Amino acid sequence: MNNRAEQKKGSRGLMVYSSKTGNTRKLAQGIHQGLAEVLGTVRIAAVEENPDPAGTDWILVGFWADRGNADPKALQYLQSLEGHKIGLFGTLGASPYSDHAKDIGKRVQALAAEKNTVLGCFLCQGRIDPALTEQFKTLPAGNPHAMTPERMKLHQEATTHPDAKDIQAGVAACLSMVTSALPGAAP
């Protein structure tokens, strides 16, 4: 085994995720499985467990998008962290390539960077909470969130996410993030 592989196997990582409808949990579990194949044991916990980050080389924090930001539980956990190397991953109903997604990524990274080193952020589309879809259907036509045929199509397309491709992309993105945080990695 080469020295770089030994470093990877010896890394101490923590994954913490917040999930409301199961999207972010599914993404977190898929990323966890992919990282464990390369890095060995990686701790994973729901944010409600409030896992202690002491002694970690890196932390991945998963969130679901809520009103243009990370969800409240993920935000609270992020705000509790100081002096860590943090990678972010999340799910949202919109396209991960949309301006809305880019704004969310920037906002969450800026918050995490206040007291930590941010390694990057990966976002993917997730299934939209059916209750939210129904709520949008009741909004008047002039409301910016009112259900239109185009918006309904987006909601329907989102029902298949996160899918295997999303998880594969999440593994690759998160592996790149954590590899940069390993002891001896180039700055």
C-alpha positions in Angstrom: 0.0 0.0 0.0 1.4 3.4 -0.9 1.8 6.2 1.6 -1.2 8.2 0.2 -3.5 5.2 0.5 -2.3 4.7 4.1 -3.1 8.3 4.8 -6.6 7.8 3.4 -7.2 4.7 5.4 -6.0 6.5 8.6 -8.2 9.5 8.2 -10.7 10.3 10.9 -13.9 11.6 9.3 -17.4 12.4 10.5 -20.5 12.8 8.4 -23.5 14.6 10.0 -26.7 15.0 8.1 -30.2 16.6 8.5 -33.1 15.1 6.6 -36.8 15.9 6.6 -38.2 13.7 3.8 -35.4 11.2 3.5 -33.6 12.8 0.5 -30.5 14.0 2.4 -30.4 10.8 4.5 -30.4 8.7 1.2 -27.6 10.9 -0.2 -25.6 10.8 3.0 -25.9 7.0 3.3 -24.8 6.6 -0.4 -21.8 9.0 0.1 -20.9 7.2 3.4 -20.8 3.9 1.6 -18.7 5.2 -1.2 -16.2 6.9 1.2 -16.0 3.9 3.4 -14.9 1.8 0.4 -11.9 4.1 -0.1 -11.2 5.5 3.4 -12.3 2.7 5.7 -14.4 3.5 8.7 -16.2 6.8 8.6 -18.6 7.8 11.4 -22.1 8.9 10.3 -24.8 10.4 12.4 -28.1 12.3 12.1 -27.8 15.9 13.3 -30.2 15.1 16.1 -27.5 13.0 17.7 -25.3 16.1 18.0 -22.1 14.1 17.4 -18.9 15.3 19.0 -16.5 16.4 16.2 -13.4 16.2 18.4 -10.4 14.3 16.9 -11.6 14.4 13.3 -9.5 15.3 10.3 -12.7 16.4 8.4 -16.4 16.8 8.8 -19.1 16.5 6.1 -22.3 18.2 6.9 -25.5 17.4 4.9 -28.5 19.6 4.8 -31.7 20.1 2.9 -32.5 23.5 1.4 -35.0 25.5 3.3 -36.0 29.0 2.3 -32.8 29.8 0.5 -30.4 28.3 3.1 -29.6 25.1 4.9 -32.3 23.8 7.2 -32.4 25.0 10.8 -31.0 21.9 12.4 -28.0 21.8 10.0 -27.4 25.5 10.5 -27.4 25.1 14.3 -24.9 22.3 14.0 -22.7 24.2 11.6 -22.7 27.2 13.9 -21.5 25.0 16.8 -18.4 24.0 14.9 -15.1 25.9 15.1 -11.6 25.2 13.8 -12.6 22.3 11.6 -12.2 21.3 7.9 -15.8 21.1 6.6 -17.3 19.8 3.4 -20.9 20.4 2.7 -23.5 18.5 0.7 -27.2 19.1 0.3 -30.5 18.5 -1.5 -33.0 20.9 -2.9 -36.0 20.7 -5.1 -34.6 22.9 -7.8 -31.9 22.1 -10.2 -28.4 22.1 -8.6 -27.2 24.2 -11.5 -29.8 27.0 -11.0 -29.0 30.4 -9.7 -31.1 29.5 -6.6 -28.9 26.5 -5.9 -25.7 28.6 -6.4 -27.0 31.2 -3.9 -27.7 28.5 -1.3 -24.3 27.0 -1.8 -22.6 30.4 -1.3 -24.7 31.3 1.7 -24.1 28.0 3.5 -20.3 28.0 2.7 -20.0 31.6 3.9 -21.6 30.6 7.3 -19.4 27.6 7.7 -16.3 29.7 6.8 -16.9 32.1 9.6 -15.1 29.7 12.1 -13.9 26.8 9.9 -12.1 25.9 6.7 -14.6 25.0 4.0 -13.6 22.2 1.6 -16.4 22.7 -0.9 -20.1 22.1 -1.4 -22.1 19.5 -3.4 -25.7 20.0 -4.1 -28.2 17.7 -5.9 -31.8 17.7 -6.6 -34.1 16.0 -4.2 -37.8 15.0 -4.2 -40.0 17.9 -3.2 -42.1 17.3 -0.1 -45.6 16.4 -1.4 -47.2 18.7 1.2 -45.2 21.6 -0.2 -46.4 20.8 -3.7 -50.0 20.8 -2.5 -49.4 24.1 -0.7 -48.1 25.7 -3.9 -51.2 24.5 -5.7 -53.3 26.7 -3.4 -51.4 29.9 -4.1 -52.9 32.6 -6.3 -51.6 33.0 -9.9 -49.6 36.2 -9.1 -47.6 34.6 -6.3 -44.0 33.8 -7.3 -44.4 30.2 -5.9 -47.8 29.5 -7.5 -48.1 26.2 -9.3 -47.8 26.6 -13.0 -47.5 23.8 -15.6 -43.8 24.4 -15.8 -43.4 24.2 -12.0 -45.5 21.1 -11.9 -43.2 19.5 -14.4 -40.2 20.4 -12.3 -41.9 18.9 -9.2 -42.6 15.7 -11.1 -39.0 15.5 -12.4 -37.7 15.9 -8.9 -39.5 12.8 -7.7 -36.7 10.5 -8.9 -33.9 12.3 -7.0 -31.5 11.7 -5.5 -30.8 8.9 -7.9 -27.8 6.7 -8.4 -26.1 9.3 -10.6 -26.6 11.9 -7.9 -25.1 9.6 -5.3 -22.1 8.8 -7.5 -21.5 12.5 -8.1 -21.8 13.1 -4.4 -19.2 10.4 -3.6 -16.8 11.9 -6.1 -17.3 15.5 -4.9 -17.0 14.5 -1.2 -14.0 12.3 -1.7 -12.3 15.2 -3.4 -13.2 17.4 -0.5 -11.9 15.1 2.2 -8.8 14.1 0.4 -7.7 17.7 0.4 -8.2 17.7 4.2 -6.1 14.6 4.9 -2.9 15.0 6.9 0.0 15.7 4.5 -2.3 16.9 1.7 -1.1 19.8 -0.3 -2.7 23.1 0.7 
